[in-house]
Every structure is written in structure tokens, then in C-alpha cells.
Amino acid sequence: MQRKPELPIKSAERMAGPSFKHRERPGPKKIFYRALLWAAAIGILVWLFVKIPPGQLLDAFKKTDPLLFGAAVVGFTVLTLLLDAVAHLWVLRRFNPPISFRQVFASRGESYLLLSLGFLYGQGGMAYSISKRTLKPLGEVTGSLLFLMFNNLLALMLFPTISLIFLINRVMAPDFRQSQEFATLLWWLGISWTLSVLLIVFFARDWDNPLRRRLKRGVVNAFDRARTSDYAVALSLRGVQVVNWCVFTWLGLMAFDVGLSFPMLLLLGPVIAMAAVIPTPGRMGTSQGAWILMFGHLEQVNEESLLAFSLMWTIIVNILRWLIGAASLAANRRYDKIKQEQ
């Protein structure tokens, strides 16, 4: 029988553990960490504005097709929310049943308030909200989301790998194959695939050792319970989201007349998504730097248009996510209040 979507918070605190307690004031390490992220974002943006003067950026903004860009950024944000909710619903029903679509959708919407601060912040907020609403232990919920995050990494590596195997002659010019960016991509793919395969093999085999027994009780419990079909489903769900990002991003690039081909975006675009994981304020700095480093050297790409696109895309997506998060929080509070009054 399905639990009610919300029960007294004290019960959730007892079941989910100390993470539900009030947060303490940040210590010196956290303050230093946040200051470092701010410094990184500001430093990268200063470097970019020195490399590409603001006057050239303004000219790039004037040439933008606002209708095409608006349709691309809104379509991306809304469809990503729906696809993301479906992926989280599947993984939570698989490893932490029972759970309803409304609980997942409500929690994902709320977590959008934190998502713009960084991918990990969004996932942390999602785990907290799901644990609170369903009264499931926070560690178990976190384990399920870690499994989904791992498959997100696999999906980000999958498309560059496919592109290198089947589209290398069509996508890349000979000079790019000799570039530092191409060498970095090969190293990243090689190391990431090696570590990922080792992790899958470690959990696929029933190793009888203290570490494996300890991990079975930890936040990686979903890996221990996962079957081959679970990896296939999770990878497929995340793969659809990567394609979704590439399609709408390509449309946004067209609005700024950047001149980047879709196969090239499919090859190197996932690297941009990896850079966006770094939790700089509003994902600023790292995303713009990654766009310029990955694509700025291409002859057909206009650097000032590329930077203008990246800045506008990041800012508008952040605003839309904050609006969705605020609306979801208000709607969920209203719904919970009505349920308690019944």
C-alpha cells in the first residue's frame, strides 16, 4: 500500500539519520572551498573577456535569432525536467520501492533550486527530498542516485566513443587529430572506460572479502544489487538525455550563427557537460571556458558568438530552473497542506 507523500518531519529524521538535522555554520574549510570556486569562476571569465573583448560580444548578441534561441532553451529545460523525472522514477522504483511519480516529480522540481549551483548539489537536494517524502533511509536513496549518476557518466562517454569509431573521418579535420584537445579526449576516454569497467566487474562478481561486505551496507548498495539489464535501462535513459542536450544545444548554437556541426557537438559536447559538474556559482566560468577550449580553435567557429551563446544559455537556463524550483516548492507546500487538512 502506498505511503502518504508526507509524514511528520521528526519521523523522517529518525529514519533517514543525522543528515536531516539543522546544518551548522560553515567552517573555515567550507568557506575556503566556496571562495576557491568563486575565484575560479571569476578568473576564467576575466581571461575570456581579455581574450574576447566585450565589444565583440555585444556585436554577437545583436546578430542572435531570439525566437530560435528562446525555443531551444525553453524546450531543453522543460523536456529535460520530464526526462530526468522518468529516469529517477525508474531507478527509485527499482531499488527503493514503492514510490509514486508525483513524489519523484515534486522532489525533482524542488531540487532545481540547487541544480544551477552544480550537478552534485541538485542530486543531493533530490536525495534529501525523496528521503523526506517517502521516509526511506537517506543512504539507500543516495545509493540509487549514485547508480544513476554513474550511468550518466557512461552515457557521456558513449557518444564520443561512437563518434570516434564511426564518424572520425567525417567529424574531424586532420589537423584536429594532431591537436592537444584530441589527445586529452583520448586520455579521458581511455582512463574513464578502464575505471568504469573495473567498477562494474567488481560489483558483478560476488567477491568474498571485508570491503565487499562493507560496501553492501553502504551508499553503493544499488551497485551490488544491479543486474546487467539495470545498466542497460539506466544507460538508455541517460543516453536519451544526452541526445536531448545535443539537439537543443545545436539549435541554440544555430541561433547565434556559431557554425558548429552536429556530429562535432556529439563528439566533444559531453566534455562540456563534465565541466559543468564543477560547482562554480551558477555554473559560470567553467562552462564558458570549456566551450572555448573545445571548439574555439575550429576554423568554422566564431569565438565571440560561441562565448555569447554559452553565457546566454547558462544564464537563461539558471533562471528557468530557479523559476521551476520556486514554483514546485510553492505547489508542493500547498498540496501537502491540503492533504493534511483532509
PASETI-408651 format. One record per residue (C-alpha): residue in one letter; x, y, z; residue number from 1. Coordinates in nm, 2 decimals. Each point is the difference from the previous one (the first is absolute). Last residue first. Layout:
<nodes>
r:a&x:X&y:Y&z:Z&k:NUM
...
</nodes>
This chain:
<nodes>
r:q&x:-0.83&y:1.62&z:0.47&k:342
r:e&x:0.20&y:0.29&z:0.16&k:341
r:q&x:0.33&y:-0.18&z:-0.03&k:340
r:k&x:-0.06&y:-0.07&z:-0.37&k:339
r:i&x:-0.08&y:0.37&z:-0.07&k:338
r:k&x:0.32&y:0.11&z:0.18&k:337
r:d&x:0.20&y:-0.25&z:-0.20&k:336
r:y&x:-0.14&y:0.13&z:-0.33&k:335
r:r&x:0.07&y:0.37&z:0.09&k:334
r:r&x:0.35&y:-0.09&z:0.11&k:333
r:n&x:0.06&y:-0.19&z:-0.32&k:332
r:a&x:-0.13&y:0.28&z:-0.22&k:331
r:a&x:0.23&y:0.26&z:0.17&k:330
r:l&x:0.30&y:-0.22&z:-0.03&k:329
r:s&x:-0.07&y:-0.09&z:-0.36&k:328
r:a&x:-0.05&y:0.37&z:-0.09&k:327
r:a&x:0.33&y:0.09&z:0.17&k:326
r:g&x:0.19&y:-0.28&z:-0.17&k:325
r:i&x:-0.15&y:0.07&z:-0.34&k:324
r:l&x:0.09&y:0.37&z:0.03&k:323
r:w&x:0.35&y:-0.09&z:0.11&k:322
r:r&x:0.04&y:-0.24&z:-0.29&k:321
r:l&x:-0.12&y:0.26&z:-0.25&k:320
r:i&x:0.24&y:0.26&z:0.14&k:319
r:n&x:0.29&y:-0.24&z:-0.01&k:318
r:v&x:-0.08&y:-0.11&z:-0.35&k:317
r:i&x:-0.01&y:0.37&z:-0.11&k:316
r:i&x:0.34&y:0.07&z:0.16&k:315
r:t&x:0.17&y:-0.31&z:-0.14&k:314
r:w&x:-0.13&y:0.04&z:-0.35&k:313
r:m&x:0.08&y:0.38&z:-0.01&k:312
r:l&x:0.36&y:-0.05&z:0.11&k:311
r:s&x:0.06&y:-0.30&z:-0.23&k:310
r:f&x:-0.16&y:0.17&z:-0.30&k:309
r:a&x:0.21&y:0.32&z:0.05&k:308
r:l&x:0.31&y:-0.21&z:0.03&k:307
r:l&x:-0.07&y:-0.19&z:-0.32&k:306
r:s&x:-0.09&y:0.32&z:-0.18&k:305
r:e&x:0.33&y:0.16&z:0.11&k:304
r:e&x:0.19&y:-0.31&z:-0.11&k:303
r:n&x:-0.15&y:-0.04&z:-0.34&k:302
r:v&x:0.03&y:-0.37&z:-0.10&k:301
r:q&x:0.08&y:-0.11&z:-0.35&k:300
r:e&x:0.38&y:0.01&z:0.05&k:299
r:l&x:-0.01&y:-0.21&z:0.32&k:298
r:h&x:0.22&y:0.12&z:0.28&k:297
r:g&x:-0.30&y:0.13&z:0.21&k:296
r:f&x:-0.16&y:-0.34&z:0.02&k:295
r:m&x:0.14&y:-0.20&z:0.30&k:294
r:l&x:0.19&y:0.28&z:0.18&k:293
r:i&x:-0.27&y:0.27&z:-0.07&k:292
r:w&x:-0.29&y:-0.22&z:0.11&k:291
r:a&x:0.19&y:-0.13&z:0.30&k:290
r:g&x:0.08&y:0.35&z:0.12&k:289
r:q&x:-0.37&y:0.11&z:-0.03&k:288
r:s&x:-0.11&y:-0.31&z:0.20&k:287
r:t&x:0.27&y:0.05&z:0.27&k:286
r:g&x:-0.07&y:0.37&z:0.04&k:285
r:m&x:-0.35&y:0.00&z:0.12&k:284
r:r&x:-0.17&y:-0.32&z:0.13&k:283
r:g&x:-0.23&y:0.23&z:0.20&k:282
r:p&x:0.28&y:0.05&z:0.25&k:281
r:t&x:0.27&y:-0.27&z:-0.08&k:280
r:p&x:-0.11&y:-0.35&z:0.09&k:279
r:i&x:0.22&y:-0.20&z:-0.25&k:278
r:v&x:-0.26&y:-0.22&z:-0.17&k:277
r:a&x:-0.01&y:0.25&z:-0.29&k:276
r:a&x:0.34&y:-0.12&z:-0.12&k:275
r:m&x:-0.15&y:-0.35&z:-0.05&k:274
r:a&x:-0.28&y:0.14&z:-0.21&k:273
r:i&x:0.25&y:0.19&z:-0.22&k:272
r:v&x:0.19&y:-0.33&z:-0.05&k:271
r:p&x:-0.33&y:-0.15&z:-0.12&k:270
r:g&x:0.00&y:0.25&z:-0.28&k:269
r:l&x:0.32&y:-0.13&z:-0.16&k:268
r:l&x:-0.12&y:-0.27&z:-0.23&k:267
r:l&x:-0.37&y:0.08&z:-0.02&k:266
r:l&x:0.08&y:0.36&z:-0.06&k:265
r:m&x:0.23&y:-0.10&z:-0.28&k:264
r:p&x:-0.27&y:-0.22&z:-0.15&k:263
r:f&x:-0.25&y:0.30&z:0.03&k:262
r:s&x:0.23&y:0.24&z:-0.19&k:261
r:l&x:0.10&y:0.33&z:0.16&k:260
r:g&x:-0.05&y:0.32&z:-0.20&k:259
r:v&x:-0.05&y:0.24&z:0.29&k:258
r:d&x:-0.30&y:0.18&z:-0.16&k:257
r:f&x:-0.13&y:0.11&z:0.34&k:256
r:a&x:-0.34&y:-0.16&z:-0.06&k:255
r:m&x:0.18&y:-0.30&z:-0.16&k:254
r:l&x:0.18&y:-0.05&z:0.34&k:253
r:g&x:-0.34&y:-0.02&z:0.17&k:252
r:l&x:-0.12&y:-0.26&z:-0.25&k:251
r:w&x:0.32&y:-0.20&z:0.07&k:250
r:t&x:-0.06&y:0.03&z:0.37&k:249
r:f&x:-0.36&y:-0.13&z:-0.05&k:248
r:v&x:0.12&y:-0.31&z:-0.19&k:247
r:c&x:0.31&y:-0.07&z:0.21&k:246
r:w&x:-0.19&y:0.02&z:0.34&k:245
r:n&x:-0.27&y:-0.23&z:-0.13&k:244
r:v&x:0.26&y:-0.24&z:-0.13&k:243
r:v&x:0.16&y:0.00&z:0.35&k:242
r:q&x:-0.34&y:-0.05&z:0.16&k:241
r:v&x:-0.08&y:-0.30&z:-0.22&k:240
r:g&x:0.33&y:-0.15&z:0.11&k:239
r:r&x:-0.10&y:0.04&z:0.36&k:238
r:l&x:-0.30&y:-0.21&z:-0.05&k:237
r:s&x:0.18&y:-0.26&z:-0.21&k:236
r:l&x:0.29&y:-0.02&z:0.25&k:235
r:a&x:-0.25&y:-0.06&z:0.29&k:234
r:v&x:-0.18&y:-0.27&z:-0.20&k:233
r:a&x:0.31&y:-0.18&z:-0.11&k:232
r:y&x:0.17&y:0.03&z:0.35&k:231
r:d&x:-0.32&y:-0.15&z:0.15&k:230
r:s&x:-0.01&y:-0.28&z:-0.25&k:229
r:t&x:0.35&y:-0.11&z:0.10&k:228
r:r&x:-0.12&y:-0.03&z:0.36&k:227
r:a&x:0.04&y:0.25&z:0.29&k:226
r:r&x:-0.02&y:-0.12&z:0.36&k:225
r:d&x:0.37&y:0.07&z:0.09&k:224
r:f&x:-0.01&y:0.33&z:-0.20&k:223
r:a&x:-0.32&y:0.10&z:0.19&k:222
r:n&x:0.18&y:-0.05&z:0.33&k:221
r:v&x:0.26&y:0.27&z:-0.08&k:220
r:v&x:-0.12&y:0.21&z:0.29&k:219
r:g&x:0.12&y:-0.26&z:0.25&k:218
r:r&x:-0.11&y:-0.34&z:0.13&k:217
r:k&x:0.12&y:-0.19&z:-0.30&k:216
r:l&x:0.31&y:0.21&z:0.01&k:215
r:r&x:0.11&y:-0.16&z:0.33&k:214
r:r&x:-0.04&y:-0.35&z:-0.14&k:213
r:r&x:0.20&y:0.09&z:-0.31&k:212
r:l&x:0.28&y:0.15&z:0.21&k:211
r:p&x:0.01&y:-0.30&z:0.24&k:210
r:n&x:0.05&y:-0.25&z:-0.28&k:209
r:d&x:-0.21&y:-0.26&z:-0.17&k:208
r:w&x:-0.02&y:0.14&z:-0.35&k:207
r:d&x:-0.34&y:-0.06&z:-0.16&k:206
r:r&x:0.10&y:0.11&z:-0.35&k:205
r:a&x:-0.21&y:0.27&z:-0.17&k:204
r:f&x:0.10&y:0.26&z:0.26&k:203
r:f&x:0.37&y:-0.01&z:-0.08&k:202
r:v&x:-0.07&y:-0.06&z:-0.37&k:201
r:i&x:-0.20&y:0.32&z:-0.02&k:200
r:l&x:0.26&y:0.20&z:0.18&k:199
r:l&x:0.28&y:-0.14&z:-0.22&k:198
r:v&x:-0.20&y:0.09&z:-0.31&k:197
r:s&x:-0.05&y:0.36&z:0.12&k:196
r:l&x:0.37&y:0.04&z:0.09&k:195
r:t&x:0.11&y:-0.11&z:-0.35&k:194
r:w&x:-0.27&y:0.20&z:-0.18&k:193
r:s&x:0.10&y:0.32&z:0.19&k:192
r:i&x:0.37&y:-0.05&z:-0.06&k:191
r:g&x:-0.03&y:-0.06&z:-0.37&k:190
r:l&x:-0.27&y:0.27&z:-0.06&k:189
r:w&x:0.20&y:0.27&z:0.18&k:188
r:w&x:0.32&y:-0.09&z:-0.17&k:187
r:l&x:-0.16&y:0.00&z:-0.34&k:186
r:l&x:-0.17&y:0.34&z:0.07&k:185
r:t&x:0.33&y:0.15&z:0.12&k:184
r:a&x:0.17&y:-0.12&z:-0.32&k:183
r:f&x:-0.28&y:0.16&z:-0.21&k:182
r:e&x:0.03&y:0.33&z:0.20&k:181
r:q&x:0.38&y:0.00&z:-0.04&k:180
r:s&x:-0.04&y:0.01&z:-0.38&k:179
r:q&x:0.13&y:-0.26&z:-0.25&k:178
r:r&x:-0.35&y:-0.14&z:-0.08&k:177
r:f&x:-0.11&y:0.36&z:-0.04&k:176
r:d&x:0.24&y:0.06&z:-0.28&k:175
r:p&x:-0.15&y:-0.30&z:-0.20&k:174
r:a&x:-0.35&y:0.16&z:0.02&k:173
r:m&x:-0.25&y:-0.18&z:0.22&k:172
r:v&x:-0.36&y:-0.09&z:-0.04&k:171
r:r&x:-0.02&y:-0.19&z:-0.32&k:170
r:n&x:0.32&y:-0.20&z:0.03&k:169
r:i&x:-0.07&y:-0.08&z:0.37&k:168
r:l&x:-0.37&y:-0.08&z:-0.04&k:167
r:f&x:-0.01&y:-0.38&z:0.07&k:166
r:i&x:0.25&y:-0.07&z:0.27&k:165
r:l&x:0.06&y:0.35&z:0.14&k:164
r:s&x:-0.37&y:0.08&z:-0.01&k:163
r:i&x:-0.09&y:-0.32&z:0.19&k:162
r:t&x:0.26&y:0.09&z:0.27&k:161
r:p&x:-0.12&y:0.36&z:0.02&k:160
r:f&x:-0.35&y:-0.13&z:0.04&k:159
r:l&x:0.07&y:-0.26&z:0.27&k:158
r:m&x:0.21&y:0.21&z:0.23&k:157
r:l&x:-0.29&y:0.23&z:0.11&k:156
r:a&x:-0.23&y:-0.31&z:0.02&k:155
r:l&x:0.25&y:-0.17&z:0.23&k:154
r:l&x:0.01&y:0.30&z:0.22&k:153
r:n&x:-0.38&y:0.01&z:0.02&k:152
r:n&x:0.02&y:-0.37&z:0.09&k:151
r:f&x:0.21&y:0.09&z:0.30&k:150
r:m&x:-0.25&y:0.27&z:0.10&k:149
r:l&x:-0.28&y:-0.25&z:-0.02&k:148
r:f&x:0.19&y:-0.23&z:0.24&k:147
r:l&x:0.08&y:0.29&z:0.22&k:146
r:l&x:-0.37&y:0.09&z:0.01&k:145
r:s&x:-0.08&y:-0.36&z:0.13&k:144
r:g&x:0.26&y:0.03&z:0.27&k:143
r:t&x:-0.12&y:0.34&z:0.11&k:142
r:v&x:-0.35&y:-0.15&z:0.05&k:141
r:e&x:0.15&y:-0.28&z:0.21&k:140
r:g&x:0.21&y:0.24&z:0.21&k:139
r:l&x:-0.29&y:0.23&z:0.06&k:138
r:p&x:-0.21&y:-0.27&z:0.16&k:137
r:k&x:-0.35&y:-0.01&z:-0.15&k:136
r:l&x:-0.27&y:0.22&z:0.16&k:135
r:t&x:-0.16&y:0.05&z:-0.34&k:134
r:r&x:-0.02&y:0.38&z:0.00&k:133
r:k&x:0.31&y:0.07&z:0.21&k:132
r:s&x:0.22&y:-0.26&z:-0.18&k:131
r:i&x:-0.12&y:0.14&z:-0.34&k:130
r:s&x:0.08&y:0.36&z:0.11&k:129
r:y&x:0.34&y:-0.08&z:0.13&k:128
r:a&x:0.10&y:-0.21&z:-0.30&k:127
r:m&x:-0.12&y:0.27&z:-0.24&k:126
r:g&x:0.19&y:0.27&z:0.19&k:125
r:g&x:0.31&y:-0.21&z:-0.02&k:124
r:q&x:-0.05&y:-0.06&z:-0.37&k:123
r:g&x:-0.04&y:0.37&z:-0.07&k:122
r:y&x:0.30&y:0.09&z:0.21&k:121
r:l&x:0.20&y:-0.26&z:-0.20&k:120
r:f&x:-0.10&y:0.15&z:-0.33&k:119
r:g&x:0.10&y:0.35&z:0.10&k:118
r:l&x:-0.13&y:0.33&z:0.13&k:117
r:s&x:-0.27&y:-0.01&z:-0.27&k:116
r:l&x:-0.13&y:-0.32&z:0.14&k:115
r:l&x:-0.07&y:0.15&z:0.34&k:114
r:l&x:-0.34&y:0.16&z:-0.07&k:113
r:y&x:-0.05&y:-0.28&z:-0.25&k:112
r:s&x:-0.02&y:-0.24&z:0.30&k:111
r:e&x:-0.36&y:0.11&z:0.06&k:110
r:g&x:-0.11&y:-0.12&z:-0.35&k:109
r:r&x:0.18&y:-0.33&z:0.05&k:108
r:s&x:-0.18&y:-0.05&z:0.33&k:107
r:a&x:-0.34&y:0.07&z:-0.14&k:106
r:f&x:0.06&y:-0.22&z:-0.30&k:105
r:v&x:0.12&y:-0.29&z:0.22&k:104
r:q&x:-0.29&y:0.02&z:0.24&k:103
r:r&x:-0.25&y:0.05&z:-0.28&k:102
r:f&x:0.14&y:-0.30&z:-0.19&k:101
r:s&x:-0.07&y:-0.22&z:0.30&k:100
r:i&x:0.24&y:-0.21&z:0.22&k:99
r:p&x:0.00&y:-0.35&z:0.12&k:98
r:p&x:0.28&y:-0.10&z:-0.04&k:97
r:n&x:0.36&y:0.10&z:0.07&k:96
r:f&x:0.23&y:-0.19&z:-0.25&k:95
r:r&x:-0.21&y:-0.03&z:-0.32&k:94
r:r&x:-0.26&y:0.25&z:0.09&k:93
r:l&x:0.27&y:0.25&z:0.08&k:92
r:v&x:0.19&y:-0.07&z:-0.32&k:91
r:w&x:-0.31&y:0.03&z:-0.22&k:90
r:l&x:-0.14&y:0.31&z:0.16&k:89
r:h&x:0.34&y:0.17&z:-0.02&k:88
r:a&x:0.01&y:-0.07&z:-0.38&k:87
r:v&x:-0.36&y:0.12&z:-0.05&k:86
r:a&x:0.07&y:0.32&z:0.20&k:85
r:d&x:0.31&y:0.07&z:-0.21&k:84
r:l&x:-0.19&y:-0.04&z:-0.32&k:83
r:l&x:-0.28&y:0.24&z:0.12&k:82
r:l&x:0.24&y:0.26&z:0.13&k:81
r:t&x:0.22&y:-0.03&z:-0.31&k:80
r:l&x:-0.31&y:0.06&z:-0.22&k:79
r:v&x:-0.07&y:0.33&z:0.18&k:78
r:t&x:0.35&y:0.13&z:0.01&k:77
r:f&x:0.09&y:-0.09&z:-0.36&k:76
r:g&x:-0.32&y:0.13&z:-0.15&k:75
r:v&x:0.04&y:0.33&z:0.19&k:74
r:v&x:0.37&y:0.03&z:-0.13&k:73
r:a&x:-0.08&y:-0.09&z:-0.36&k:72
r:a&x:-0.32&y:0.20&z:-0.04&k:71
r:g&x:0.17&y:0.31&z:0.15&k:70
r:f&x:0.30&y:-0.05&z:-0.23&k:69
r:l&x:-0.21&y:-0.03&z:-0.31&k:68
r:l&x:-0.22&y:0.30&z:0.09&k:67
r:p&x:0.30&y:0.21&z:0.10&k:66
r:d&x:0.20&y:-0.04&z:-0.33&k:65
r:t&x:0.33&y:0.15&z:0.11&k:64
r:k&x:0.19&y:0.25&z:-0.21&k:63
r:k&x:-0.01&y:0.27&z:0.27&k:62
r:f&x:0.14&y:-0.24&z:0.26&k:61
r:a&x:0.31&y:-0.05&z:-0.21&k:60
r:d&x:0.06&y:0.37&z:-0.04&k:59
r:l&x:-0.03&y:0.03&z:0.38&k:58
r:l&x:0.26&y:-0.27&z:0.04&k:57
r:q&x:0.24&y:0.18&z:-0.23&k:56
r:g&x:-0.03&y:0.31&z:0.21&k:55
r:p&x:0.06&y:-0.21&z:0.32&k:54
r:p&x:0.35&y:-0.09&z:-0.12&k:53
r:i&x:0.08&y:-0.37&z:-0.07&k:52
r:k&x:0.33&y:-0.12&z:0.16&k:51
r:v&x:-0.02&y:0.25&z:0.28&k:50
r:f&x:-0.37&y:-0.08&z:0.05&k:49
r:l&x:0.09&y:-0.37&z:0.01&k:48
r:w&x:0.28&y:0.04&z:0.25&k:47
r:v&x:-0.22&y:0.21&z:0.22&k:46
r:l&x:-0.27&y:-0.27&z:-0.02&k:45
r:i&x:0.25&y:-0.28&z:0.09&k:44
r:g&x:0.12&y:0.20&z:0.30&k:43
r:i&x:-0.35&y:0.09&z:0.12&k:42
r:a&x:-0.11&y:-0.36&z:0.00&k:41
r:a&x:0.32&y:-0.13&z:0.16&k:40
r:a&x:-0.01&y:0.27&z:0.27&k:39
r:w&x:-0.36&y:-0.09&z:0.08&k:38
r:l&x:0.09&y:-0.37&z:0.02&k:37
r:l&x:0.30&y:0.08&z:0.23&k:36
r:a&x:-0.22&y:0.22&z:0.22&k:35
r:r&x:-0.24&y:-0.29&z:0.04&k:34
r:y&x:0.28&y:-0.24&z:0.10&k:33
r:f&x:0.15&y:0.25&z:0.24&k:32
r:i&x:-0.33&y:0.05&z:0.17&k:31
r:k&x:-0.05&y:-0.37&z:0.01&k:30
r:k&x:0.34&y:-0.06&z:0.16&k:29
r:p&x:-0.05&y:0.29&z:0.25&k:28
r:g&x:-0.32&y:-0.14&z:0.13&k:27
r:p&x:-0.35&y:0.04&z:-0.14&k:26
r:r&x:-0.26&y:0.07&z:0.27&k:25
r:e&x:-0.17&y:-0.32&z:0.11&k:24
r:r&x:-0.29&y:-0.15&z:-0.19&k:23
r:h&x:-0.31&y:-0.10&z:0.18&k:22
r:k&x:-0.05&y:-0.37&z:0.02&k:21
r:f&x:-0.12&y:-0.20&z:-0.29&k:20
r:s&x:0.34&y:-0.14&z:-0.08&k:19
r:p&x:0.00&y:-0.16&z:0.34&k:18
r:g&x:-0.20&y:-0.30&z:-0.11&k:17
r:a&x:-0.26&y:-0.08&z:-0.25&k:16
r:m&x:-0.23&y:-0.20&z:0.23&k:15
r:r&x:0.01&y:0.22&z:0.31&k:14
r:e&x:-0.01&y:0.33&z:-0.20&k:13
r:a&x:-0.29&y:-0.12&z:-0.21&k:12
r:s&x:-0.20&y:-0.07&z:0.31&k:11
r:k&x:0.08&y:0.34&z:0.13&k:10
r:i&x:-0.11&y:0.15&z:-0.34&k:9
r:p&x:-0.36&y:-0.11&z:0.05&k:8
r:l&x:-0.12&y:-0.20&z:-0.30&k:7
r:e&x:-0.03&y:0.11&z:-0.36&k:6
r:p&x:-0.09&y:-0.18&z:-0.32&k:5
r:k&x:-0.23&y:-0.25&z:0.17&k:4
r:r&x:0.13&y:-0.35&z:-0.03&k:3
r:q&x:-0.11&y:-0.23&z:-0.29&k:2
r:m&x:-0.14&y:-0.34&z:0.10&k:1
</nodes>
